[in-house]
Amino acid sequence: MDLVMHGKSQHTSLVSPNLVTYMSRRTELSIQYGSLLWGRCVIIPPPVRSQMLEQLPSGHCGIVHLKEIVQSYFWWPGLDSAIEEKARDCMSCQGVRNAPQWAPLHPWGWPENPWQRIHVDFAGPLEGSMFLVVVDSHSKWPEVSIMQVSE
């Protein structure tokens, strides 16, 4: 706040590493009623950031909407990642996030003759054996061969 009010530091090399992020925005910073502002957003000091995150809206609206709400009022370096971490830890927020699109089903065509198309898979192990299962797509006839599990 001293740097904004008095403009003491003309040389950013003398500025502490904690203030570098603020100095890159120094022309956009102001002080009103004892609060440091970036534009219209209040800059939250480090000691109360965790308390501020706890006070975020509990509507579980998801990361994007929560960022929109918070960024219209507050700011501090790393705010986006702090919000993302909070939303990742919230099970309710995870429930409203965008789910991946369903893949369209691709039905197989009906085979014209028996054994024209087969489906093969292993089943087991069961009692020390694996089973090779072959199913004819036309008749649905299964063929099963017992295979010994080698150890």
N, C-alpha and C positions, 0 to 999 in steps of 0.2 A: 504494500500500500504506500510505503514511503517513496518508492520509485515512481509510482503513478502520480502522487500528490506533488512531489518536489522535483521529479525528473533529474535526480542526482546523478544517475549513471548514464553517461553518454557512451561509455565503452562497455560493450556486452562481455568483453573478456574478464572484467572485474566482477561480473554477476555470478552468484553461486549457481552450480549446476541445477539446483532445484527450481530456479527461476527462469531458465532458458526458454521453456515452453511459454511462459508468460511474456517474456521479452519479445518473442516473435509476433505477439499480438498487442504490443504496447500501445499502438495508435488506436486500438479499439477498446482499451480498458478505461474505465472511469470509476469514480467513487460517488456514491449517493447514500446519504443517511448512514454513513459508517460502514457500508458494504461495498466490496469490490465487485464490479460488474464487467462482463464481457458482452458488449451490446446491451441487450435487455436481460441477460442471464446472470444470476448471482453466482459468483465463484465460491465454491464451498471449500473451506480450509481443511487440510489433512486430518486434524484431530476429530472432526465430526462427520467425515465421509461415510464411515461404516454405519453410524447411526442414521444418516440420511438414506442409505440404501435400505435399511430396515423399514423406513417410513414410506417407501415407494408404494404406489397403489397396489392393493391386493386383489385386483380384479382378474389377475392371471390372463392378461390380454395378449401375451406373447412378446417376443423380443422387439419386433419392429414397432408395434404400437406403444410399448413401454418406453422405447427410446424417443419416439415423437413427443410423448407427454413430458418426460423428464427434461429433454433438451430444450423445451420451450421455456423452462424456468431456471435450470441450474446448469453449471458446467464445472469441470475440473479435468486436468490431464488424465487420460485413461478412463474417462467416464463410460465410453462405449463398451470397453472390455469388462468393466465392473458390472454393467447392466447385463451383458451377455452371460457372465458367470452366475449372476443371481438367477437369471431365468433358466439356465441349464440345470441349476440345483433344485428348481421348483417343479414338482411333478405335475401340478395343474397347468403350468405354462407349457410343459411338454405336450400335454393333451390337446392344446389348441394350435400347435405349430403346424406348418404345412406338411401334409403327408405326401409321400411320393405317389404319382399317378399309378393306377392299376394298369398292368400290362394286359393288352387284349388277349383273349383266349383264341387259340388257333386249333380248331377241331380237325382231327385226322379224317381224311376221306375214307369211305367204307371200302375195304379190299374186296375185289371181285371173286377171288378164289381163296381156298384155305391155304395157309402157310405162305401167302404172298407177302404179308408183313407180320413180323413177330416182335414181341417185347421181351427183353431179357433183363434179369436182375438177380442179385444174390440175396438170400435171406439167411439170417442167423448171426452169430453162432448159436446153436441150440444143442445142448448135450454133446459138445465137442465136434459138431459137424456144421458145415455150411451147406446151403441148398441152392443149386442153380435152377432158377425158375424161368421157363420159356412159355409164353402164352401166345397162341394164335389169335390174331386180331379179328379174323373172320368168324371163327366158331367159338372163340373164347376158351378153347381147350388148353388146359395147363399140362406141361410136361415138367417133372421135377427130378433132378438128379442129386443124389447125396454126394457131397464132397468132403473129404477129411481135411481138417485144419492142420496144417503142418506148423510145428513150433520150433 
